[in-house]
Amino acid sequence: MAAVGLEAAGVESAPVVYAHSTTADVSRLLGDAWDAMARFLEGGEATASSILLTAPRFDDDFETWSRVVFPALEASVVAAGRSRELGLVCFHPRYETPDDAWLARHRFGHMYAPEKLRSWCEASDPDLAEGLSDADLLYFGSYMRRTPHATINVLWARQLEAAETRRASRDFYPKNLRRLRAEGR
């Protein structure tokens, strides 16, 4: 179950849909993702809260995952007129937060830039902000998006907004950064 704890915001928890793609071809992967998203959209929020689609043939190619797959997914969701309904999050075994210039053009699905994470730390935990270098913020921020396999996480945009309202990012991310720093690299 996911979307747990959002009932006060009018969001009921629902099962997670697990999907798997065996292809190493980007266009076929996009087809697999859209097959899962079409079923997700047809079923609605009461049927499923999110999709976790694994694509292990992309596990060793973060460059393609980040620079081709996610921009193509973003463009297709926007072109299909579904960007107000669906949110995408990028996970990968070798995830690295893209640079600011890339994020300015392709924010969809990626971790926040180190500068944004630092601003939240400064606002909610100044001691933590002082103790984290830019390299630490990049490493730990990226680490939050690492999974055993290349994974596309599809969520309802409304649920993402409700979660963001319920959990303040300015407190959520510093808490995770503090925990990761304590665990070390």
Secondary structure, 3 states (H helix, E strand, C coil): CECCCCHHHCCCCECEEEEECCCCCHHHHHHHHHHHHHHHHHHCCCCCCEEEEECHHHCCCHHHHHHHHHHHHHHHHHHCCCCCCEEEEEECCCCCCCCHHHHHHCCCCCCCCHHHHHHHHHHHCHHHHHHCCHHHHHHHHHHCCCCCCCEEEEEEHHHHHHHHHHCCHHHHHHHHHHHHHHHCC
